[in-house]
Amino acid sequence: MPLSPLHRVELAENLLSLVSNPPEKDFPLHSIARKTGPDGRELVHSELVIAGKRARAQFPLAARYPVHFVKSYHPWTFHGDLRIEFENSRAAAQILGTPEPIGFDRNSFRAMFLPGKPLSKISPFTGVEPPERCLDIAQRAHPAVLIGLWQLASDVFEQVEKLHAHRFYHGDLELHNVVICTRPIQSFLIDFEGSERAFAGPDEAWVRYRARDLFELSRLAIYLQSGLGRQPGPLAQRSLQDLPALFRNPSTFLARLDVADRRAVGG
């Protein structure tokens, strides 16, 4: 069963009939995330579904990819304009050559499901405070782990640069909004609800937005280089350029990079 032009999933035999003969409403397969308010009421519910007849009639891509992701906002919640999220997601997909979103209505957003994990769950540095502790984690990590993460981070950086070349900023590019799939190995940017296409504001503002998009990625690049040594290429150059703005004590990180450089050449 295709999830997207790139991904497939095997369904249990008892579910195949729901694909070929769907019910009126969506059939939920798996809850991915829930967000509740202070009073315990559910605000947002994200799940994997088999699209029902109504969704397939409303959204052509839901008929082609009936197993997909739905993010639903409950009617009493305040949320942004889902049309903007849809249009931004579609524009980003066209720039990056990744699966396009499926559709939206008043309280829900549909997208092709990406079978992977957030980069935040793959990185050993997530949630570690203070940031200086990440230097020791990088030093102890197996080089193969750091090399693999560097390749993923470089791929994500390339995608962000493609968006930025169109004056398109993401607006919420934290590592949990990068999904890493393993078959094929590829990274995907998600959650474009706070993004803006063809930003036409002043250059000073654009520099700030661009730096905000790259903040977490640049931090990750510094952590990885503190274990591997300084690397060539645009991600390394950008992270080193931004280092003074990434940490309160940049000299600590520069010193550890020097140590990693010497260790990498056997010094």
N, C-alpha and C positions, 0 to 999 in steps of 0.2 A: 504494500500500500504506500503510494508516494506521499511524503510529508511536504516536499518542496521539489524543485527541479534537481536538487542535489542529494536529498535524503529519502530513505524509505523506512517503514516500520512493519514488523510482522504482527498481525492481529490474531487473537484467539479465534477459533472457528465459530464460536457462538456469537462473536461480534461482527463477523463478515456480513451477516444478514442485515445488520443495521446500516451497513454501507450501501448495499444494493437496494434495500427497502427501508428507507429511513423513517423514523417517527416524525410527527409534526415539529416538535421542539428538539433542540440539541440534546444529545445523550452524553452526560459527563463521564469521562474515563478516569481522570486523575486530577486532584487539586494540586496546583503548583505553589500557590501562595495565597494567604489571606491577610488583610489588614483590618484591624478593628479600632474603633474610637475609644476614648476614655470611659464611656459608659458601656463598653462591651459590644456595641452594635457593629456588625460587619460593614465596612466601608467599601472595600475592594476585594474582589474574588477572581483569581486567575486560575484557569483550568484548561486541560486538554479535553477536547470534545469530539464526538462524531456529529457532524452538522446534520440538523434536521431539515425537513422539507422547506420550512420558511426561510432558513438561512441560505439554502441552495438556490431558492428562487430569487432571493434578494441580491446575492453576491455570486457572480459567475465563478470566481476562483474557489468558492466554498464547494462547488460541485466537483471541481477538478481535484481539490485537495480537501476531502471531507473531514479528515482527521487534522485538526488544527488548534491553535491557541486562541483563547478568548479571555480578555480582561474586562470584567464587568464592574461598573460603579453602581452602587445602590442609589435609587432615585433621590433619597434625601441628602446625598453627599454633594459637596461642591467640587467640581472638577473642571479642568480646562476644556477647551474646544477640541473635541475628538476629530473634527475635520482637519484641524491644523496638524494634530499628531499623525493622522493618516497621510496627508499631503507631504509632510516633512519626511515621513518614513519612506514613502514611495520615491520621492526625489533622491534621498540618500541611496536607496537600493539601485536606482538607475545610474547614479554616479559610480557606485562601487561594484555593480554587477552581482548583487546579492538578491535573495528572494524578496519579492515585493509584498506589502501587506495585502490582506484579503478585503477588508472593508470596515465600516463603522456605522453605528447608528447613534441615537441620542445618549445611551448609557454604556455602550460597549465598543471595544476595539478588537478586531480579528487580524491575526497574522499567521503565516506559516510557522509551524513549530520547528525549532532548532534543537535537535537532540544532543545537548552538550551540557557543560558546567560553566558557571561564571568564572572569569579569570580570578576573581577575588577568592574563590574556594580552592584554586590551584596554587596560588602564590603562598609561600610559607611566611610572608611578611604581613599578611592582612591582620589588622587589629592589634599589631604589636606596638606598645608604647613603653617608653619614649622611642622615637625613631632610631636612636643610637643603638638600641638592642638589635636592630635588623642587621647591623654590621657583623655582629658575632654569628647570627644565623647564616649569613652569606658565607662567612669564613668556614663554618662547619659543614655546609651543604655539599653534596656530591657535585663535582663539576658538570656531570651530565644533566642534572636537574637545572642548574643555572643556565647552561647552554640552551636547553629546550625552552626555558622561560624567555631567554633573550630573543630567540627566533620568533616566538609568539608576540612578544612586545614590539619587535621590529615590524612585524606584519601589521599590528594594530596601528602603529605610528604611521605607516605608509597609507593606511586607509584614512586616518584622520587628516593627513596632509592632502589627500585627494579632495576631501570635503572642504578643507580650508582654501584650496586653490579656487573654489567656487564661492568664496566668502560665506561658507556654510559652517556654522558652529553647532556643536551638539548641545551644549548647555548643561549636561549632567553626566559627563564622561568619567564616572567612577568605574573601578574595575568590575563591580557587579553588573555593569551594563555592557560588558563584553562577554559573549558566549564563545566557548571553545568547543568545537566539535571534533571528534576523532576519526570519523569515516565519512568524507575525507577530512584530513586534518586542516582545519580552517577556523579563523576567528571572525566573529560577526558583531557589529555594533547594534545595540537595541535601545528602545525607549527614547524616542525623539520628541517627546511631548514638550520639552523645554528648548528645543532647537530653533534656529532661524535660518532660512535660506536667503542667499543673495543679500547679506547684510550690507546696508547702504549708509551706516553711520560713520562717524569720524574715525580716522585711522587709530587715534589713541584708544578709543573704545574697542576697536577690533583687536589691537594688541592684547588688551586685557582679556577679552573673550577667548582668544587663541591660547593664551597662557593658562587660563582656567581649564580649558579642554585637556591640556597636556600635563596638568599638575601631577595627578596620580601616576600617570605613565612615566613621567620624568623621574619621579621618586623611585619607582620600581627599577628604572634603568640604572640609577645610582646604586641601589642596593645590589643589583646583579653585578655591576662592575666592581663593587668592593670585594666581590669574591673571585671574579674572573680577571680583573685588571681592565684598564681602559680599552674600549673597543673602537674600531673604526665605524664610520657610517653616520647618517643623519640623526638617528636617535641618540647616539652617544654624544654627538656635537651639541644637540639641543639640550640634553640633560645637563651637560657640563656648563653650558651657557647660562642655564636657569638655576644652577645649584645655589647661588647666594639667596635666591628667593624661595627655595624649597624647604630650608631648614633654619632653625634658630642659630645653630652653631655650624655653619658650613665648613669651618676649618677642620672640624673633627672628621667630616666625610672626605675632605680633600686629603687629609693625612692617611686615612685608611685606603684611599685609592692609590696613593703612592706605595704603600706597603703591598697592596695586591699587584701592582705593576712589577715590583721587584721580585715577588714570589713567582709571578708568571714566567719570568725569564731566569729563574733559578738563583736570584740574588739574595 
